[in-house]
Amino acid sequence: MRAIRKLVLTTLVCTAVAGPAWSASKTPQFVTYDFYPFGQKKAGKIAGLFPELMTEIEKLSGIKVTTSIEPIPRAIKSLASGNKDLIISGATSPVFRKTISLGVIGCNTTIIVTNNKTNISSMRDLSGKSIGFVAGGFLYKKFGNKFGIIPVQTGTSESMFRMLVRYRVDGIFISDIVFNSYRTEGAPFSNLPADWRQRLGNIVQAEKILVHLRMPKTSKFQDLIPKLSKAIEFGKAKGVFERVYRKYGSSTGGQC
């Protein structure tokens, strides 16, 4: 009997210890892009447009998530492998065909920002012009070989932007969210000409991209979809997401 009581006690203790870990496994895993201003680590915390949008969805739905941040390719891979349950994205990766859209949160616009020495005013004017792209990015893959563009690839958005205001390229492909955050917060890098804002020229719209909250079809949290979708609809109706977009410099509040 003493041995049995000891076994029961041990089992209860182990169950109690294992309880929190089991509960944690019940929390949906949200991953955001490590790409300014969509996501970034700041003072040891994950900040940025997408994490803040997810925080608002948490408040509206009452569903708590665990947030992590990864480079764009790794984040998409984590979603595809089932290691993550939620992502906010406007990307058009084939991976997202295996996901469910829980709702449209906002809209980003792909734009061509030119310098003031060029005469680019439409997509037709891009022929023969040197246009900057982030190397290997989806914008290069989509537009780099079109319109007679002479593509110039750079390592980061910051280096690409630096080339633009130093007149080393005629224009750059960039998200309006990234560009507007530069103008609102100030470009997040140094060694720019003091008059860099005055060196900017025309802005040409290339495409509109809807931003979704997505979940893999293999996620074990499918039962949360109705509640999350309802939260998104309510947030849009009340202008909750629009306020977050405007905080990051969007003049349209994330509307196209």
ZAMARGU-4260 file (C-alpha; in steps of 0.2 Angstrom, whole numbers, plus 5000, padded with zeros to 4 digits):
<rodrens>
0) 5000/5000/5000 | 5014/5012/5004 | 5022/5008/4987 | 5005/5012/4979 | 5003/5028/4988
5) 5020/5033/4983 | 5017/5030/4965 | 5000/5039/4965 | 5009/5054/4973 | 5023/5054/4961
10) 5010/5054/4946 | 5001/5069/4954 | 5017/5079/4956 | 5023/5075/4938 | 5005/5080/4931
15) 5006/5096/4940 | 5023/5100/4934 | 5018/5095/4916 | 5002/5106/4917 | 5009/5123/4912
20) 5019/5115/4898 | 5004/5107/4891 | 4994/5123/4892 | 5008/5133/4883 | 5006/5120/4869
25) 4988/5126/4867 | 4994/5143/4862 | 4994/5147/4844 | 5011/5152/4838 | 5012/5168/4828
30) 5027/5173/4818 | 5031/5190/4811 | 5044/5196/4798 | 5060/5203/4804 | 5060/5217/4791
35) 5057/5235/4796 | 5044/5242/4799 | 5034/5226/4798 | 5043/5218/4812 | 5059/5221/4822
40) 5067/5217/4839 | 5068/5233/4849 | 5074/5234/4867 | 5072/5215/4869 | 5054/5216/4863
45) 5046/5212/4846 | 5038/5228/4839 | 5032/5233/4822 | 5017/5235/4811 | 5012/5216/4810
50) 5015/5212/4829 | 5004/5227/4834 | 4990/5222/4822 | 4991/5205/4830 | 4990/5212/4847
55) 4974/5221/4842 | 4967/5205/4835 | 4971/5196/4852 | 4962/5210/4861 | 4947/5209/4850
60) 4946/5190/4850 | 4951/5186/4868 | 4964/5173/4860 | 4981/5174/4867 | 4996/5170/4855
65) 5014/5167/4857 | 5024/5179/4845 | 5041/5176/4837 | 5051/5185/4824 | 5061/5177/4810
70) 5068/5183/4793 | 5055/5182/4779 | 5061/5166/4771 | 5062/5157/4787 | 5045/5164/4794
75) 5037/5157/4778 | 5046/5140/4780 | 5041/5139/4798 | 5023/5142/4793 | 5024/5129/4779
80) 5032/5116/4791 | 5018/5118/4803 | 5029/5125/4817 | 5019/5141/4817 | 5001/5143/4816
85) 4998/5162/4811 | 5006/5175/4800 | 5001/5192/4794 | 5007/5194/4776 | 5003/5201/4759
90) 5016/5190/4750 | 5011/5179/4736 | 5022/5164/4740 | 5015/5147/4733 | 5016/5142/4752
95) 5001/5152/4755 | 4990/5141/4744 | 4991/5129/4759 | 4984/5141/4771 | 4967/5149/4775
100) 4964/5167/4775 | 4955/5172/4791 | 4952/5190/4784 | 4960/5205/4776 | 4967/5217/4788
105) 4974/5230/4777 | 4982/5234/4760 | 4999/5239/4755 | 5004/5247/4739 | 5020/5243/4729
110) 5027/5259/4722 | 5041/5265/4712 | 5050/5280/4721 | 5061/5290/4709 | 5073/5304/4712
115) 5071/5322/4706 | 5083/5320/4691 | 5072/5307/4682 | 5056/5310/4671 | 5047/5294/4677
120) 5029/5297/4679 | 5021/5280/4674 | 5026/5261/4672 | 5029/5265/4653 | 5044/5276/4657
125) 5054/5263/4666 | 5062/5256/4650 | 5080/5259/4650 | 5080/5266/4668 | 5091/5259/4682
130) 5079/5253/4695 | 5084/5246/4712 | 5077/5230/4720 | 5082/5221/4736 | 5092/5206/4730
135) 5081/5190/4729 | 5066/5199/4735 | 5048/5195/4728 | 5047/5212/4720 | 5063/5208/4710
140) 5056/5191/4705 | 5040/5199/4699 | 5046/5215/4691 | 5065/5214/4688 | 5063/5208/4670
145) 5049/5218/4664 | 5046/5235/4656 | 5064/5236/4649 | 5070/5239/4667 | 5089/5239/4670
150) 5088/5230/4687 | 5101/5235/4701 | 5100/5223/4716 | 5106/5228/4733 | 5107/5219/4750
155) 5094/5229/4760 | 5080/5242/4758 | 5092/5254/4767 | 5106/5252/4754 | 5094/5253/4740
160) 5086/5269/4747 | 5103/5277/4749 | 5107/5273/4731 | 5092/5282/4726 | 5095/5299/4735
165) 5113/5299/4729 | 5107/5297/4711 | 5115/5280/4708 | 5098/5273/4702 | 5084/5281/4694
170) 5071/5273/4705 | 5067/5259/4717 | 5053/5247/4720 | 5047/5247/4738 | 5032/5245/4748
175) 5023/5261/4753 | 5023/5255/4771 | 5042/5255/4771 | 5044/5271/4762 | 5031/5280/4772
180) 5039/5275/4788 | 5055/5282/4782 | 5047/5299/4779 | 5038/5298/4796 | 5051/5292/4808
185) 5066/5297/4798 | 5076/5284/4788 | 5083/5271/4800 | 5101/5273/4794 | 5114/5287/4794
190) 5125/5295/4781 | 5111/5302/4770 | 5112/5319/4762 | 5104/5332/4773 | 5092/5337/4759
195) 5087/5319/4755 | 5069/5322/4755 | 5071/5336/4742 | 5080/5324/4731 | 5064/5313/4729
200) 5054/5313/4713 | 5038/5306/4707 | 5030/5291/4715 | 5022/5278/4703 | 5010/5265/4709
205) 5013/5247/4703 | 5001/5236/4712 | 4990/5234/4727 | 4993/5220/4739 | 4980/5214/4752
210) 4986/5209/4769 | 4979/5194/4777 | 4980/5185/4793 | 4983/5167/4788 | 4983/5150/4796
215) 4990/5133/4788 | 4977/5121/4784 | 4986/5108/4795 | 4986/5119/4811 | 4977/5111/4826
220) 4969/5128/4830 | 4956/5127/4816 | 4942/5129/4829 | 4948/5147/4832 | 4945/5153/4814
225) 4927/5159/4817 | 4932/5169/4832 | 4948/5177/4824 | 4938/5181/4808 | 4925/5189/4818
230) 4938/5200/4827 | 4945/5205/4811 | 4929/5211/4804 | 4925/5220/4820 | 4942/5228/4820
235) 4940/5234/4802 | 4923/5242/4805 | 4929/5251/4821 | 4945/5258/4812 | 4957/5248/4824
240) 4969/5242/4811 | 4968/5259/4802 | 4975/5268/4818 | 4990/5256/4818 | 4994/5258/4800
245) 4994/5277/4802 | 5005/5276/4817 | 5018/5268/4805 | 5016/5282/4792 | 5002/5276/4781
250) 4993/5291/4774 | 4978/5280/4769 | 4977/5270/4785 | 4981/5254/4776 | 4967/5256/4764
255) 4969/5255/4745
</rodrens>
